[in-house]
Amino acid sequence: MSTASSPSEFADTFPEKDLELPEDMREELAKPFGQMVPARALRKHIKGSPRVITVGDVVTITLLQMKMEPDVAVFDYKTQRSEDHRAKERISKMSGKVVKVENPAGKITRALWRAVKAAVSAKERIKIEVVGEEDLAALVAIATAPKGAHIIYGLPQRGLVVVEVDDKARSVAVAAIKRMAR
C-alpha cells in the first residue's frame, strides 16, 4: 500500500493513544520538509494557493504583518517556548473561528489531529489555539490538507519553510507520522 494514500486514511485508523515523537526522529524533523523561504519572498511562494496554513506564532504574525491572513493558523501564544503577549494581541485581531485544543510537547493528540484535519478543508478561516505545543501540527497539515495547499512553518534560528502539498510531501509526512510511537 502506498504511503501517499488518501489524507483521510488516518482519520479512520488514528490510534486510541496519542502519537509520540521518538527521540531518534527529532533530528530528522529539524530538517525542512519543504523550501526555506525568506519572509520577503513569501508572497511569491504562496500566490494562488487554494489554502494557506501557518503553524507557529512567528509565522502567523509574519503573514499578518504582510497584510495576509492565513486560512488556518495553528499557534500556542509562545515563541521558542516562552509566553509571547504580543503574539496573543496580534493573532486575536485576526478574523476566524477559534478552536482550542490541548497538545503536549512532542505529541500529536487525537484532538489536535481532528482540529487540523477539519480546519484545512473548512470553507471558513480557522484559528487553532493549542494549549501545550503546536510544532507537530505541520505534519498533520501536510498529511491532511488538499493538494496545492501551502503549509508554512518555522525552523528556529533558520527561517520559514513552505511546503506545497502534493503526493510526495504528503507521503513524507504520512511516513513520519506512521513512525511515531503508538
Secondary structure as UniProt FT lines:
FT   TURN            3..4
FT   TURN            7..8
FT   HELIX           9..13
FT   STRAND          19..20
FT   HELIX           23..29
FT   STRAND          35..37
FT   HELIX           39..41
FT   HELIX           42..46
FT   TURN            47..48
FT   STRAND          52..55
FT   HELIX           57..65
FT   TURN            66..67
FT   STRAND          72..75
FT   STRAND          78..79
FT   TURN            80..81
FT   STRAND          82..83
FT   HELIX           85..92
FT   STRAND          97..103
FT   TURN            105..106
FT   STRAND          107..108
FT   HELIX           110..121
FT   STRAND          126..132
FT   TURN            135..136
FT   HELIX           137..144
FT   TURN            147..148
FT   STRAND          150..155
FT   TURN            156..158
FT   STRAND          159..164
FT   HELIX           167..179
//
